[in-house]
Amino acid sequence: MSDRLHEIMGQIGILHNDLLENEKIKDANEVFEFIKDYDIDIQKHYLNLLLQYYFQKNDLKNLKELLLVGAKFDIRFDDVKEAFLSIKSEDENVIEFMQDSVVFIKEKIEESDLKTIYDYYINNTQLQELLEYTVEIIKKNRYVCVYCFNNPNTVYGKFFLNEDLLDSLKRDLPYLLK
């Protein structure tokens, strides 16, 4: 099996580079057409990885196309950071679209990710109004809240702290705050 996994990963790497070079990656339907002759396991693995790629690029149109064919991936906070940095317009973004998944990410939050999101928000005053709702979604993640609670002296710790969620965590899940 491990030999097949290495083969799949190698083919996916080549496939992805081809799609980037010929710019077919910009349209999920063109990707589907391009990969139709590949083995099913390669298609499945690639579409799941491509879903993550579209999420990170804040490409909601193509993300929806992949969700419709059953692609899935486990969202990490790093993916949220990358998607946040790709928000450039007032169109609905992938974080808003998948907000339940973002709120329920279960992982340790890295300081650098929060700092990067905070810096992007602060340094892009022309985008702040449209980023507000997305920031509020991020603030609803309990692990973001825990990190901010444990790092109250940082500007991003203060910025992302959700006091209502913190009160709930203190009452219902105090072990998370240790």
Phi, psi and omega per residue, in radians:
M1 nan -0.700 -3.091
S2 -1.120 -0.571 3.066
D3 -1.105 -0.737 3.128
R4 -1.137 -0.671 3.121
L5 -1.094 -0.746 3.098
H6 -1.105 -0.690 3.109
E7 -1.117 -0.776 3.131
I8 -1.060 -0.829 -3.114
M9 -1.093 -0.710 3.101
G10 -1.101 -0.796 -3.141
Q11 -1.153 -0.640 3.111
I12 -1.126 -0.711 3.115
G13 -1.066 -0.791 3.120
I14 -1.148 -0.783 3.129
L15 -1.007 -0.836 -3.110
H16 -1.089 -0.774 3.116
N17 -1.087 -0.699 3.088
D18 -1.066 -0.775 -3.129
L19 -1.163 -0.607 3.066
L20 -1.177 -0.792 -3.100
E21 -1.096 -0.788 -3.096
N22 -1.563 0.073 3.068
E23 1.073 0.291 3.063
K24 -1.217 -0.313 -3.140
I25 -1.103 -0.327 -3.126
K26 -1.268 -0.161 -3.127
D27 -2.420 1.961 -3.089
A28 -1.000 -0.617 3.141
N29 -1.144 -0.617 3.054
E30 -1.193 -0.613 3.078
V31 -1.109 -0.801 3.130
F32 -0.994 -0.775 3.133
E33 -1.121 -0.728 -3.091
F34 -1.134 -0.635 -3.026
I35 -1.711 0.037 -3.015
K36 -1.046 -0.447 -3.120
D37 -1.602 -0.039 3.085
Y38 -1.357 2.771 3.068
D39 -1.004 2.593 -3.099
I40 -1.003 -0.715 -3.112
D41 -1.151 -0.600 3.091
I42 -1.202 -0.762 3.105
Q43 -1.017 -0.831 -3.101
K44 -1.085 -0.872 3.128
H45 -1.059 -0.742 -3.096
Y46 -1.168 -0.749 -3.126
L47 -1.110 -0.616 3.081
N48 -1.149 -0.727 3.090
L49 -1.199 -0.634 3.124
L50 -1.156 -0.605 3.073
L51 -1.036 -0.769 3.092
Q52 -1.088 -0.735 3.111
Y53 -1.029 -0.840 -3.141
Y54 -1.128 -0.635 3.088
F55 -1.080 -0.874 -3.111
Q56 -1.092 -0.546 3.138
K57 -1.508 0.022 -3.117
N58 0.987 0.729 -3.135
D59 -1.741 1.443 -3.019
L60 -1.144 -0.692 -3.119
K61 -1.014 -0.907 -3.120
N62 -1.254 -0.572 3.070
L63 -1.030 -0.790 3.137
K64 -1.085 -0.703 3.115
E65 -1.044 -0.727 -3.134
L66 -1.244 -0.635 3.082
L67 -1.091 -0.630 -3.137
L68 -1.129 -0.471 3.122
V69 -1.676 0.145 3.031
G70 1.603 0.180 3.089
A71 -1.192 2.608 3.112
K72 -2.705 2.742 3.059
F73 -2.715 2.776 3.097
D74 -1.538 1.973 -3.130
I75 -1.199 2.288 3.037
R76 -1.869 2.848 -3.137
F77 -1.164 -0.523 3.066
D78 -1.070 -0.636 3.073
D79 -1.112 -0.713 3.109
V80 -1.090 -0.769 3.111
K81 -1.016 -0.854 -3.122
E82 -1.081 -0.736 3.116
A83 -1.112 -0.726 3.137
F84 -1.054 -0.739 -3.131
L85 -1.207 -0.239 3.139
S86 -1.712 0.044 3.116
I87 -1.371 2.085 -3.089
K88 -2.242 -0.168 -3.087
S89 -2.435 3.040 -3.111
E90 -1.482 0.070 3.061
D91 -1.088 2.687 3.071
E92 -0.978 2.427 -3.119
N93 -1.915 2.954 -3.067
V94 -1.135 -0.535 3.127
I95 -1.178 -0.753 3.082
E96 -1.118 -0.785 -3.105
F97 -1.092 -0.673 -3.103
M98 -1.906 0.611 -3.007
Q99 -1.037 -0.613 3.114
D100 -1.087 -0.724 3.110
S101 -1.141 -0.657 3.133
V102 -1.184 -0.755 -3.128
V103 -1.109 -0.583 -3.045
F104 -1.745 0.279 3.033
I105 -1.035 2.298 -3.131
K106 -2.027 1.599 3.056
E107 -2.828 2.839 3.074
K108 -1.170 2.301 -3.138
I109 -1.520 2.301 3.124
E110 -1.549 2.382 3.116
E111 -0.956 -0.748 -3.084
S112 -1.082 -0.596 3.123
D113 -1.173 -0.813 3.115
L114 -1.108 -0.733 3.140
K115 -1.090 -0.733 -3.139
T116 -1.116 -0.776 3.112
I117 -1.103 -0.807 3.130
Y118 -1.028 -0.839 -3.137
D119 -1.067 -0.721 3.119
Y120 -1.069 -0.771 3.134
Y121 -1.095 -0.879 -3.085
I122 -1.146 -0.692 -3.067
N123 -1.437 -0.084 -3.139
N124 -2.123 1.200 -3.073
T125 -1.013 -0.541 -3.139
Q126 -1.211 -0.303 -3.137
L127 -1.799 -0.151 -2.980
Q128 -0.994 -0.737 -3.109
E129 -1.084 -0.725 -3.135
L130 -1.377 -0.292 3.098
L131 -1.508 -0.234 -3.056
E132 -0.935 -0.886 -3.090
Y133 -1.092 -0.688 3.136
T134 -1.151 -0.696 3.074
V135 -1.069 -0.706 3.135
E136 -1.101 -0.624 3.078
I137 -1.112 -0.813 -3.139
I138 -1.056 -0.685 3.135
K139 -1.117 -0.330 -3.130
K140 -1.432 -0.136 3.126
N141 -1.330 2.199 -3.057
R142 -1.128 -0.518 -3.128
Y143 -1.350 -0.481 2.983
V144 -1.158 -0.772 3.137
C145 -1.071 -0.768 3.132
V146 -1.083 -0.784 3.131
Y147 -1.057 -0.795 -3.123
C148 -1.138 -0.661 3.085
F149 -1.067 -0.693 -3.112
N150 -1.449 -0.117 3.132
N151 -2.344 1.042 -3.022
P152 -1.252 -0.262 -3.074
N153 -1.603 0.090 3.092
T154 -1.693 2.592 -3.136
V155 -1.137 -0.639 3.135
Y156 -1.309 -0.500 3.040
G157 -1.090 -0.774 3.092
K158 -1.179 -0.689 -3.086
F159 -1.111 -0.763 -3.045
F160 -1.594 -0.110 -3.090
L161 -1.165 2.237 3.113
N162 -1.869 1.785 -3.043
E163 -1.082 -0.698 3.133
D164 -1.122 -0.760 3.106
L165 -1.146 -0.696 3.113
L166 -1.043 -0.774 3.094
D167 -1.048 -0.718 3.115
S168 -1.125 -0.763 3.121
L169 -1.111 -0.722 3.122
K170 -1.054 -0.649 -3.099
R171 -1.398 -0.793 -2.953
D172 -1.783 -0.524 -3.078
L173 -2.372 0.953 -3.038
P174 -1.058 -0.453 -3.130
Y175 -1.122 -0.409 3.103
L176 -1.193 -0.474 -3.042
L177 -1.433 -0.036 -3.114
K178 -1.620 nan nan
